[in-house]
């Protein structure tokens, strides 16, 4: 019969899940693989249900293990927040901070910001995970997710960090060879570099005219012989002269300024995708999350 979980056991389960294997957890915890196995077996024996499916190649949590993991992450986060709220050091952020961001933006902007943040707040341990597709907002795996566009989910707090305009662009040599489209409909005859990311409609570009907020516009189906799920690769293809690309201004501004890329259909707007920091409502009093989001907001002022 279970006598109740201890915080150390909850931390162990989270570390095991994050590592993805017993050996990986052993490296993260600084103990032997056999010690990890024995500790897991002890917890499973005490609670009376298996928590991990073990195979020769991989490890996965059982349904009971998934339930435990979800609660462990929530409880550990609340313990850390409570500690800061009730102690004299509540204004000093400390503890673990789990951040998720997209590949390109994460590499170019979030990682450098984290580097500066931990210099100012050395008691915070930051874990950054970059992914092509953002995790569900209901997933408790991360404390802060950097998203494009305001989420509709009311269970989370979304703080706008910066504006994010998507622009159409191409290399001057591509436009010199193939001509520049004068209207959205002409994009259909051009080679367009497409990106498969998230839930966005693949191969459909929406362009708007008129004032900001006007939702009337053209939905253009585009095609091309190059497709990727990595924005950085798509930008490099555009630089090589392979076609027209729709990409966020933050990703291509340096190439527009240098002339390596040129704007296309500059009089048209594309759907807004402003940059947001998203985190659960229960974390709004957390010093580490508050200071991190404030730090990002200050860092991204040049985008506003």
Rosetta silent file (secondary structure, phi, psi, omega in degrees, C-alpha in Angstrom):
SEQUENCE: XXXXXXXXXXXXXXXXXXXXXXXXXXXXXXXXXXXXXXXXXXXXXXXXXXXXXXXXXXXXXXXXXXXXXXXXXXXXXXXXXXXXXXXXXXXXXXXXXXXXXXXXXXXXXXXXXXXXXXXXXXXXXXXXXXXXXXXXXXXXXXXXXXXXXXXXXXXXXXXXXXXXXXXXXXXXXXXXXXXXXXXXXXXXXXXXXXXXXXXXXXXXXXXXXXXXXXXXXXXXXXXXXXXXXXXXXXXXXXXXXXXXXXXXXXXXXXXXXXXXXXXXXXXXXXXXXXXXXXXXXXXXXXXXXXXXXXXXXXXXXXXX
SCORE:     score description
SCORE:     0.000 S_00000001
   1 L     0.000  137.332 -176.103    0.000    0.000    0.000 S_00000001
   2 L   -72.091  137.910  176.516    1.321    3.427   -0.939 S_00000001
   3 L  -101.983   13.449  179.266    2.434    5.728    1.855 S_00000001
   4 L   101.100  143.753  179.558    2.401    8.771   -0.407 S_00000001
   5 L   -81.679  143.850  173.297    4.823   10.130   -2.961 S_00000001
   6 L   -98.951  151.661  178.931    7.790   12.229   -1.961 S_00000001
   7 H   -53.017  -36.456 -179.870    8.985   15.178   -4.105 S_00000001
   8 H   -63.537  -35.606  178.268   12.218   13.315   -4.849 S_00000001
   9 H   -70.638  -38.548  177.264   10.227   10.425   -6.317 S_00000001
  10 H   -64.445  -41.014  177.357    8.165   12.784   -8.449 S_00000001
  11 H   -63.298  -36.570  178.408   11.364   14.415   -9.699 S_00000001
  12 H   -62.913  -44.601 -179.891   12.719   10.963  -10.496 S_00000001
  13 H   -64.011  -41.175  178.583    9.672   10.109  -12.643 S_00000001
  14 H   -64.313  -44.183  179.081    9.951   13.424  -14.521 S_00000001
  15 H   -62.742  -38.973  179.405   13.675   12.880  -15.130 S_00000001
  16 H   -63.631  -43.495  179.412   12.978    9.349  -16.362 S_00000001
  17 H   -66.454  -43.518 -179.536   10.371   10.594  -18.830 S_00000001
  18 H   -63.351  -37.249 -177.172   12.547   13.442  -20.079 S_00000001
  19 H   -74.885  -33.396  177.647   15.524   11.137  -20.617 S_00000001
  20 L    83.214   -2.867  179.317   13.519    8.517  -22.504 S_00000001
  21 L  -160.739  160.379  178.372   15.588    5.607  -21.205 S_00000001
  22 H   -64.989  -40.877 -179.089   16.994    4.190  -17.991 S_00000001
  23 H   -67.512  -38.857  177.857   20.560    4.889  -19.092 S_00000001
  24 H   -64.211  -40.849  177.188   19.671    8.446  -20.066 S_00000001
  25 H   -64.333  -37.121  179.027   18.057    9.034  -16.692 S_00000001
  26 H   -61.965  -42.413  178.485   21.151    7.602  -15.011 S_00000001
  27 H   -64.593  -41.274 -178.284   23.349   10.143  -16.821 S_00000001
  28 H   -68.408  -36.656 -176.800   21.020   13.011  -15.908 S_00000001
  29 H   -88.644  -11.385  179.554   20.764   11.973  -12.247 S_00000001
  30 L    74.253   30.867  177.636   24.440   11.083  -11.890 S_00000001
  31 L  -129.700  177.503 -179.140   23.823    7.509  -10.760 S_00000001
  32 L   -80.681  159.770  177.621   24.206    4.073  -12.328 S_00000001
  33 H   -62.820  -38.223  179.176   21.633    2.489  -14.627 S_00000001
  34 H   -64.536  -34.597  178.183   21.150   -0.353  -12.159 S_00000001
  35 H   -67.611  -37.896  176.496   20.392    2.195   -9.425 S_00000001
  36 H   -63.248  -45.553 -179.597   17.759    3.791  -11.649 S_00000001
  37 H   -60.911  -43.966 -179.607   16.220    0.380  -12.339 S_00000001
  38 H   -65.422  -40.113 -179.912   16.132   -0.516   -8.633 S_00000001
  39 H   -65.836  -41.344  178.001   14.589    2.830   -7.695 S_00000001
  40 H   -64.047  -44.323  179.858   11.907    2.461  -10.348 S_00000001
  41 H   -61.583  -37.568  178.932   11.160   -1.105   -9.257 S_00000001
  42 H   -64.350  -44.570  179.931   10.811    0.053   -5.648 S_00000001
  43 H   -64.615  -43.311  179.967    8.290    2.771   -6.596 S_00000001
  44 H   -63.518  -39.396  179.676    6.316    0.356   -8.788 S_00000001
  45 H   -65.607  -37.875 -177.836    6.248   -2.224   -6.020 S_00000001
  46 H   -70.820  -39.999 -178.076    5.011    0.334   -3.516 S_00000001
  47 H   -85.565  -17.420  174.093    2.198    1.707   -5.694 S_00000001
  48 L    84.278   11.482  177.233    1.271   -1.746   -6.970 S_00000001
  49 L  -139.811  149.640  175.209    1.148   -0.949  -10.706 S_00000001
  50 L   -71.629  139.824 -179.725    3.779   -0.863  -13.477 S_00000001
  51 L  -107.847  -19.897 -174.904    4.769    2.659  -14.461 S_00000001
  52 E  -135.073  135.943  170.220    7.140    1.920  -17.348 S_00000001
  53 E   -91.700  122.280 -177.874    7.071   -0.431  -20.320 S_00000001
  54 E  -108.054  130.540  171.437   10.582   -1.733  -20.861 S_00000001
  55 L  -129.839  175.463 -178.513   11.843   -3.171  -24.154 S_00000001
  56 L   -68.999  -24.345 -174.296   15.325   -3.828  -25.473 S_00000001
  57 L  -107.092  -31.423 -173.687   15.238   -0.688  -27.621 S_00000001
  58 L  -148.810  170.377  179.352   13.047    1.877  -25.908 S_00000001
  59 E  -130.504  139.888  176.713   11.125    2.805  -22.810 S_00000001
  60 E  -142.328  154.210  179.929    7.615    4.227  -22.556 S_00000001
  61 E   -80.618  144.931  172.233    5.283    5.077  -19.712 S_00000001
  62 L   -74.936  169.190  175.330    2.235    2.956  -18.991 S_00000001
  63 H   -54.665  -39.280  177.412   -1.141    4.732  -18.740 S_00000001
  64 H   -66.491  -37.272  177.273   -0.647    4.844  -14.982 S_00000001
  65 H   -64.907  -37.516  177.833    2.830    6.229  -15.526 S_00000001
  66 H   -64.335  -41.078  178.000    1.445    8.979  -17.785 S_00000001
  67 H   -62.713  -45.034  179.140   -1.065    9.969  -15.101 S_00000001
  68 H   -61.660  -42.401 -179.576    1.691   10.072  -12.501 S_00000001
  69 H   -61.373  -45.392 -179.531    3.920   12.156  -14.805 S_00000001
  70 H   -58.590  -45.841 -179.493    1.179   14.709  -15.445 S_00000001
  71 H   -71.499  -35.370 -179.492    0.546   15.180  -11.740 S_00000001
  72 H   -61.780  -45.109  179.728    4.259   15.117  -10.882 S_00000001
  73 H   -62.643  -43.248 -179.572    5.013   18.024  -13.206 S_00000001
  74 H   -65.335  -45.611 -176.627    2.111   20.045  -11.853 S_00000001
  75 H   -65.565  -43.684 -179.433    2.926   19.335   -8.194 S_00000001
  76 H   -63.877  -38.164  177.143    6.640   20.084   -8.564 S_00000001
  77 H   -65.055  -40.568  179.707    5.851   23.363  -10.295 S_00000001
  78 H   -69.018  -34.948  176.930    3.426   24.348   -7.548 S_00000001
  79 H   -63.583  -44.215  179.808    5.972   23.445   -4.862 S_00000001
  80 H   -63.685  -41.773  179.337    8.573   25.664   -6.520 S_00000001
  81 H   -66.359  -41.796 -179.676    6.087   28.525   -6.834 S_00000001
  82 H   -63.448  -38.768  179.456    4.925   28.122   -3.231 S_00000001
  83 H   -60.057  -41.746 -178.813    8.497   28.168   -1.992 S_00000001
  84 H   -73.967  -31.131 -179.341    9.121   31.508   -3.653 S_00000001
  85 H   -72.725  -29.939 -171.628    5.836   32.994   -2.454 S_00000001
  86 H  -105.868    1.318 -179.677    6.377   32.086    1.223 S_00000001
  87 L  -114.566  165.623 -178.906   10.087   32.745    1.698 S_00000001
  88 L   -67.701  -17.135 -178.469   12.096   35.908    1.937 S_00000001
  89 L   -96.230   20.492 -174.060   13.730   35.060   -1.395 S_00000001
  90 L   -61.784  -24.051  179.467   10.407   35.026   -3.279 S_00000001
  91 L   -81.649   -9.150 -178.756   11.557   37.865   -5.535 S_00000001
  92 L  -100.047  112.512 -178.029   14.622   35.923   -6.655 S_00000001
  93 L   -66.860  138.992  176.574   13.746   33.412   -9.384 S_00000001
  94 L  -155.790  167.633 -179.433   15.110   29.920   -8.934 S_00000001
  95 E    99.923 -173.890 -175.830   14.342   26.352   -9.889 S_00000001
  96 E   -87.059  138.488  177.208   13.787   24.621  -13.197 S_00000001
  97 E  -127.636  117.016 -177.304   12.277   26.443  -16.180 S_00000001
  98 E  -102.432  119.512 -174.078   11.174   24.345  -19.179 S_00000001
  99 E  -120.186  138.098  174.893   10.887   26.297  -22.417 S_00000001
 100 E  -122.224  140.960  177.404    9.641   25.205  -25.843 S_00000001
 101 E  -151.714  165.492  176.901   10.081   27.104  -29.112 S_00000001
 102 E   -73.174  161.521 -173.587   10.137   26.436  -32.828 S_00000001
 103 H   -57.240  -59.240 -173.654   13.395   25.406  -34.464 S_00000001
 104 H   -65.667  -51.740 -178.213   14.333   28.547  -36.375 S_00000001
 105 H   -66.472  -34.821  178.737   13.108   31.182  -33.931 S_00000001
 106 H   -63.044  -45.617  179.835   14.416   29.157  -31.017 S_00000001
 107 H   -65.415  -45.182 -169.898   17.930   28.959  -32.427 S_00000001
 108 H   -79.417  -32.536 -171.779   18.097   32.558  -33.604 S_00000001
 109 H  -127.205  -42.179 -175.807   16.384   34.409  -30.755 S_00000001
 110 H   -72.614  -44.700 -179.643   15.260   32.276  -27.785 S_00000001
 111 H   -60.256  -47.096  176.504   18.575   30.496  -27.167 S_00000001
 112 H   -62.226  -35.728  178.819   20.611   33.757  -27.118 S_00000001
 113 H   -65.910  -39.974  177.954   18.011   35.352  -24.836 S_00000001
 114 H   -63.337  -39.219  178.753   18.243   32.403  -22.440 S_00000001
 115 H   -57.499  -41.445  179.068   22.029   32.746  -22.428 S_00000001
 116 H   -76.048  -35.452 -178.587   21.690   36.322  -21.199 S_00000001
 117 H   -61.721  -45.929 -176.986   18.826   35.522  -18.825 S_00000001
 118 H   -71.056  -20.049  172.781   20.774   32.913  -16.825 S_00000001
 119 H   -67.983  -35.250  179.578   23.659   35.350  -16.449 S_00000001
 120 H   -82.782  -31.849 -178.379   21.242   37.661  -14.651 S_00000001
 121 L  -127.611   75.506 -173.276   19.390   34.881  -12.809 S_00000001
 122 L   -68.622  -12.472 -179.775   21.914   32.081  -12.187 S_00000001
 123 L   -84.891   -1.069  177.698   19.640   30.184   -9.778 S_00000001
 124 E   -97.160  128.957  175.803   17.278   29.250  -12.624 S_00000001
 125 E  -100.318  111.727 -174.515   18.012   26.009  -14.511 S_00000001
 126 E  -100.314  130.233  172.246   16.620   26.382  -18.035 S_00000001
 127 E  -112.737  115.730 -179.071   15.792   23.439  -20.275 S_00000001
 128 E  -105.924  126.526  174.254   15.136   24.515  -23.880 S_00000001
 129 E  -121.346  127.467  178.211   13.501   22.132  -26.337 S_00000001
 130 E  -102.908  140.039 -178.264   13.065   23.091  -29.976 S_00000001
 131 E  -145.857  151.745  177.287   10.431   21.386  -32.103 S_00000001
 132 L   -68.955  -50.059  179.607    8.954   21.665  -35.575 S_00000001
 133 L  -106.270  127.331 -178.355    5.383   21.329  -34.327 S_00000001
 134 L   -66.476  146.662  178.687    4.498   22.994  -31.010 S_00000001
 135 L   -70.078  159.356  176.743    3.153   20.728  -28.254 S_00000001
 136 L   -59.525  146.289 -179.832   -0.526   20.977  -27.237 S_00000001
 137 L   -64.928  -23.139  178.815   -1.269   23.776  -24.805 S_00000001
 138 L   -80.561   -8.832  178.919   -2.779   21.207  -22.450 S_00000001
 139 L   -75.437  125.482 -176.191    0.549   19.356  -22.321 S_00000001
 140 L   -91.549   21.938 -176.250    2.199   20.085  -18.975 S_00000001
 141 L   -75.872  -22.533 -175.913    5.668   19.235  -20.245 S_00000001
 142 L  -126.767  151.208  176.572    6.748   22.901  -20.501 S_00000001
 143 L   -85.390  -38.815 -179.675    6.445   25.990  -18.315 S_00000001
 144 E  -135.586  130.780  174.357    6.616   28.514  -21.166 S_00000001
 145 E  -116.812  134.942  176.354    5.937   27.974  -24.867 S_00000001
 146 E   -94.405  118.512 -173.795    6.835   30.530  -27.504 S_00000001
 147 E  -123.516  157.603  173.292    4.030   30.589  -30.065 S_00000001
 148 E  -105.085  118.185 -176.526    3.107   32.448  -33.229 S_00000001
 149 L    94.492  143.893 -178.905   -0.413   33.827  -32.999 S_00000001
 150 L   -74.873  126.963  178.949   -2.619   34.243  -29.938 S_00000001
 151 L   -72.338  149.295  178.953   -4.052   30.923  -28.723 S_00000001
 152 L   -84.670  -14.331 -176.326   -7.800   30.640  -28.253 S_00000001
 153 L   -66.934  119.049 -178.137   -7.434   28.408  -25.187 S_00000001
 154 L   -80.815   -4.113 -179.892   -8.617   30.380  -22.130 S_00000001
 155 L   -81.938   -3.547 -178.829   -6.830   28.025  -19.735 S_00000001
 156 E  -124.418  160.800  173.691   -3.498   29.671  -20.520 S_00000001
 157 E  -100.616  131.344  179.303   -2.041   33.156  -20.346 S_00000001
 158 E  -121.387  115.020  179.797   -0.678   34.514  -23.629 S_00000001
 159 E  -107.652  123.675 -179.302    1.550   37.579  -23.475 S_00000001
 160 E   -71.237  124.522 -178.591    2.384   39.296  -26.726 S_00000001
 161 E   -98.268  -36.633 -175.377    6.136   39.716  -27.057 S_00000001
 162 E  -166.660  156.116  173.113    6.493   41.196  -30.531 S_00000001
 163 L   -73.644  152.242 -179.868    4.828   41.784  -33.856 S_00000001
 164 L  -143.451   99.244  176.918    5.568   39.243  -36.552 S_00000001
 165 L   -90.066  133.285  171.407    4.851   40.121  -40.176 S_00000001
 166 E   -90.610  135.909 -177.729    5.095   37.428  -42.778 S_00000001
 167 E  -124.814  151.112  170.324    6.571   38.677  -46.034 S_00000001
 168 E   -92.734  138.653 -178.222    6.903   37.311  -49.544 S_00000001
 169 E  -152.820  164.981  175.322   10.417   37.419  -50.907 S_00000001
 170 E  -160.207  162.013  177.506   12.753   35.968  -53.529 S_00000001
 171 L   -74.100  148.813  177.620   16.339   36.404  -54.598 S_00000001
 172 H   -55.434  -36.138 -178.242   17.032   39.109  -57.203 S_00000001
 173 H   -69.223  -32.127  175.804   18.421   36.484  -59.594 S_00000001
 174 H   -67.599  -44.901 -178.701   15.168   34.490  -59.446 S_00000001
 175 H   -66.827  -34.211  177.654   13.082   37.604  -60.145 S_00000001
 176 H   -66.298  -36.140 -177.726   15.405   38.653  -62.951 S_00000001
 177 H   -81.289  -38.866 -171.391   15.017   35.263  -64.620 S_00000001
 178 H  -110.341   -7.141 -177.976   11.305   34.635  -64.008 S_00000001
 179 L    84.639  161.364 -178.940    9.864   38.099  -63.542 S_00000001
 180 L  -103.871  129.777  178.406    8.075   39.565  -60.532 S_00000001
 181 L   -65.009  141.503 -178.969    4.388   38.756  -59.947 S_00000001
 182 L  -100.860  -14.655  179.896    2.137   41.813  -60.015 S_00000001
 183 L  -146.626  160.022  179.851   -0.883   40.196  -58.336 S_00000001
 184 H   -56.546  -36.326 -177.551   -1.503   37.205  -56.045 S_00000001
 185 H   -62.353  -26.249 -179.088   -2.999   35.166  -58.901 S_00000001
 186 H   -74.236  -12.446  177.256    0.341   35.296  -60.732 S_00000001
 187 H   -63.153  -25.452 -177.371    1.979   33.308  -57.912 S_00000001
 188 H   -63.180  -24.867 -179.349    0.406   30.184  -59.427 S_00000001
 189 H   -95.915    2.923  179.820    2.839   30.275  -62.341 S_00000001
 190 L  -103.111  158.970  173.321    5.901   30.731  -60.119 S_00000001
 191 L   -82.102  114.772 -177.749    8.012   28.203  -58.278 S_00000001
 192 E  -111.090  134.449 -179.810    7.088   28.704  -54.614 S_00000001
 193 E   -86.248  117.206 -173.079    9.048   27.249  -51.743 S_00000001
 194 E  -104.583  147.187 -179.372    6.547   25.645  -49.356 S_00000001
 195 E  -123.412  127.934  174.824    6.893   24.911  -45.656 S_00000001
 196 L   -97.373  108.401 -179.684    4.924   22.262  -43.775 S_00000001
 197 L  -145.152  134.687  173.896    4.594   23.438  -40.178 S_00000001
 198 L    57.112 -141.647 -176.789    1.975   23.003  -37.487 S_00000001
 199 L   -98.077    8.125 -177.822   -1.682   23.199  -38.433 S_00000001
 200 L   -66.873  144.464  179.729   -1.246   25.745  -41.201 S_00000001
 201 L   -65.545  120.117 -175.997   -2.883   24.918  -44.513 S_00000001
 202 L   -76.543  133.711  175.321   -0.126   23.547  -46.690 S_00000001
 203 L    77.746    9.653  177.715    0.312   25.117  -50.130 S_00000001
 204 E  -122.426  119.336  177.013   -2.234   27.905  -49.540 S_00000001
 205 E  -108.301  130.998  178.995   -1.038   31.491  -49.119 S_00000001
 206 E  -106.757  129.077 -179.756   -3.505   34.147  -48.004 S_00000001
 207 E  -127.087  139.611 -174.313   -2.886   37.761  -48.980 S_00000001
 208 E  -123.077  151.492  173.032   -4.921   40.768  -47.917 S_00000001
 209 L  -119.566  171.319  176.741   -5.364   44.322  -49.115 S_00000001
 210 L    87.322 -162.018 -174.109   -6.809   47.335  -47.338 S_00000001
 211 L   -76.157  161.724  176.693   -6.531   48.335  -43.716 S_00000001
 212 L   -60.437  133.359 -178.302   -5.190   46.263  -40.859 S_00000001
 213 L    96.852  -12.734  176.527   -7.908   43.938  -39.603 S_00000001
 214 L   -73.937  118.478 -174.314   -9.603   43.635  -43.001 S_00000001
 215 L   -94.591    4.073  177.234  -10.087   39.889  -43.464 S_00000001
 216 L   -84.034  137.866 -179.177  -11.068   40.011  -47.142 S_00000001
 217 E  -178.289 -164.854 -176.805   -8.350   38.832  -49.458 S_00000001
 218 E  -110.410  133.947  171.089   -7.076   36.168  -51.803 S_00000001
 219 E  -103.862  111.757 -174.546   -6.339   32.545  -50.972 S_00000001
 220 E  -109.031  126.504  174.900   -3.791   31.407  -53.524 S_00000001
 221 E   -86.415  121.355 -176.482   -2.817   27.780  -54.005 S_00000001
 222 L  -115.339  162.346  178.120    0.884   27.662  -54.735 S_00000001
 223 L  -148.628  164.554  177.744    3.256   24.893  -55.697 S_00000001
 224 L  -171.804  172.533 -176.821    6.946   24.310  -56.228 S_00000001
 225 L   -95.502    8.723  177.828    9.548   21.586  -56.489 S_00000001
 226 L  -131.977  127.108  179.474   11.014   22.241  -53.018 S_00000001
 227 E  -138.149  143.471  179.258    9.223   21.574  -49.730 S_00000001
 228 E  -153.242  163.862  171.610   10.545   21.353  -46.162 S_00000001
 229 L  -104.364    9.462 -178.108    9.429   21.512  -42.540 S_00000001
 230 L  -117.603  117.157 -177.322   12.463   23.631  -41.597 S_00000001
 231 H   -63.705  -34.887 -179.060   12.258   27.380  -42.129 S_00000001
 232 H   -65.125  -39.317  176.979   16.026   27.883  -42.171 S_00000001
 233 H   -63.943  -42.994 -179.782   16.387   25.429  -45.035 S_00000001
 234 H   -60.699  -41.625  178.065   13.588   27.206  -46.931 S_00000001
 235 H   -62.272  -42.577  179.480   15.347   30.560  -46.525 S_00000001
 236 H   -63.666  -36.465  176.616   18.595   29.086  -47.855 S_00000001
 237 H   -64.799  -39.910  177.462   16.754   27.726  -50.895 S_00000001
 238 H   -64.390  -40.689  177.787   15.324   31.172  -51.538 S_00000001
 239 H   -62.080  -31.659  179.476   18.804   32.680  -51.243 S_00000001
 240 L   -79.223   -3.251  175.316   20.000   30.159  -53.842 S_00000001
 241 L    89.099   23.745 -175.746   17.392   31.454  -56.280 S_00000001
 242 L   -85.372  -17.863 -179.681   14.961   28.534  -56.310 S_00000001
 243 L   166.549 -167.880 -178.891   11.728   30.458  -55.894 S_00000001
 244 E   -93.902  139.670 -175.293    9.398   32.714  -53.917 S_00000001
 245 E  -128.414  142.114  167.831    9.101   32.219  -50.159 S_00000001
 246 E  -105.143  120.618 -175.197    6.681   33.401  -47.467 S_00000001
 247 E  -150.057  155.077 -179.134    8.579   33.847  -44.239 S_00000001
 248 E   -64.353  144.151 -177.784    8.510   35.861  -41.030 S_00000001
 249 H   -58.664  -37.717 -178.129   10.261   39.225  -41.136 S_00000001
 250 H   -61.131  -24.151 -176.056   12.465   38.320  -38.160 S_00000001
 251 H   -88.404  -22.051 -173.835   13.898   35.442  -40.212 S_00000001
 252 H  -123.468   -0.756 -173.436   14.682   37.347  -43.401 S_00000001
 253 H   -58.620  -38.016 -178.768   15.145   40.979  -42.407 S_00000001
 254 H   -67.084  -30.618  178.802   18.937   40.811  -42.589 S_00000001
 255 H   -78.940  -30.996  173.816   18.756   39.438  -46.124 S_00000001
 256 H   -67.558  -40.938 -179.433   16.270   42.111  -47.191 S_00000001
 257 H   -67.392  -35.293 -179.629   18.555   44.802  -45.789 S_00000001
 258 H   -82.498  -13.721 -179.060   21.603   43.371  -47.547 S_00000001
 259 L    89.733    1.492  179.439   19.738   42.927  -50.846 S_00000001
 260 L   -71.933  -25.140  171.508   20.223   39.161  -51.001 S_00000001
 261 L  -125.178  148.644  179.892   16.439   38.847  -50.907 S_00000001
 262 E  -121.644  144.522  178.577   13.907   41.248  -52.409 S_00000001
 263 E   -68.117  147.572  178.175   10.281   41.825  -51.328 S_00000001
 264 E  -125.056  134.563 -179.622    7.518   40.432  -53.531 S_00000001
 265 L    50.622   51.987 -174.168    3.955   41.840  -53.655 S_00000001
 266 L   -65.309  -18.126 -179.704    4.886   44.289  -50.928 S_00000001
 267 L   -81.847   -3.540  179.728    1.472   46.021  -51.126 S_00000001
 268 L  -106.769  148.244  176.946   -0.265   42.894  -49.844 S_00000001
 269 E  -105.926  154.352  175.603   -0.455   41.681  -46.248 S_00000001
 270 E  -113.267  167.000 -178.509   -0.363   38.117  -44.990 S_00000001
 271 L   -56.576  140.370  179.085   -2.096   36.695  -41.841 S_00000001
 272 L   -66.060  144.956  175.819   -0.747   38.033  -38.566 S_00000001
 273 L  -147.043   59.443 -178.485    1.404   35.701  -36.499 S_00000001
 274 L   -60.929  156.686 -174.942    2.602   37.819  -33.602 S_00000001
 275 E   -90.897  127.783 -178.103    4.994   36.221  -31.119 S_00000001
 276 E  -125.941  147.168  166.364    3.520   35.173  -27.763 S_00000001
 277 E   -99.322  123.370 -174.347    4.805   33.636  -24.557 S_00000001
 278 E  -117.248  132.312  179.647    2.189   31.129  -23.397 S_00000001
 279 E  -153.199  156.276 -177.953    2.033   29.601  -19.914 S_00000001
 280 E   -62.399  148.394 -179.894   -0.572   28.052  -17.558 S_00000001
 281 H   -59.100  -34.319 -176.659   -2.640   30.423  -15.410 S_00000001
 282 H   -67.291  -13.564 -178.824   -1.458   28.737  -12.232 S_00000001
 283 H   -96.530    6.594 -173.041    2.112   29.896  -13.011 S_00000001
 284 L   -66.868  -19.916  177.963    1.306   33.591  -13.220 S_00000001
 285 L   -95.984    0.240 -178.580    2.802   34.215   -9.744 S_00000001
 286 L   -71.066  126.018 -179.119    5.978   32.244  -10.455 S_00000001
 287 H   -65.519  -38.568 -176.979    9.020   34.494  -10.202 S_00000001
 288 H   -68.570  -37.393  178.801   11.049   32.454  -12.691 S_00000001
 289 H   -73.632  -43.094 -179.536    8.302   32.562  -15.327 S_00000001
 290 H   -60.851  -46.769 -177.917    7.459   36.226  -14.711 S_00000001
 291 H   -69.683  -33.566 -179.974   11.074   37.368  -14.935 S_00000001
 292 H   -67.928  -45.250  179.629   11.749   35.197  -17.986 S_00000001
 293 H   -65.773  -40.171  175.942    8.755   36.517  -19.920 S_00000001
 294 H   -60.649  -40.697 -179.658    9.631   40.090  -18.903 S_00000001
 295 H   -63.818  -44.106  178.052   13.189   39.478  -20.086 S_00000001
 296 H   -62.900  -43.018 -179.496   11.993   38.185  -23.464 S_00000001
 297 H   -59.187  -42.494  178.343    9.646   41.128  -23.866 S_00000001
 298 H   -66.641  -39.687 -178.943   12.492   43.550  -23.258 S_00000001
 299 H   -65.699  -31.269 -174.483   14.786   41.621  -25.610 S_00000001
 300 L   -96.159   14.269 -178.800   12.231   41.696  -28.425 S_00000001
 301 H   -59.222  -27.456 -178.685   11.472   45.413  -28.276 S_00000001
 302 H   -69.693  -18.572  178.112   13.207   45.895  -31.597 S_00000001
 303 H   -83.326  -16.934 -171.906   10.501   43.771  -33.249 S_00000001
 304 L   -79.262    0.000    0.000    7.654   45.945  -31.919 S_00000001
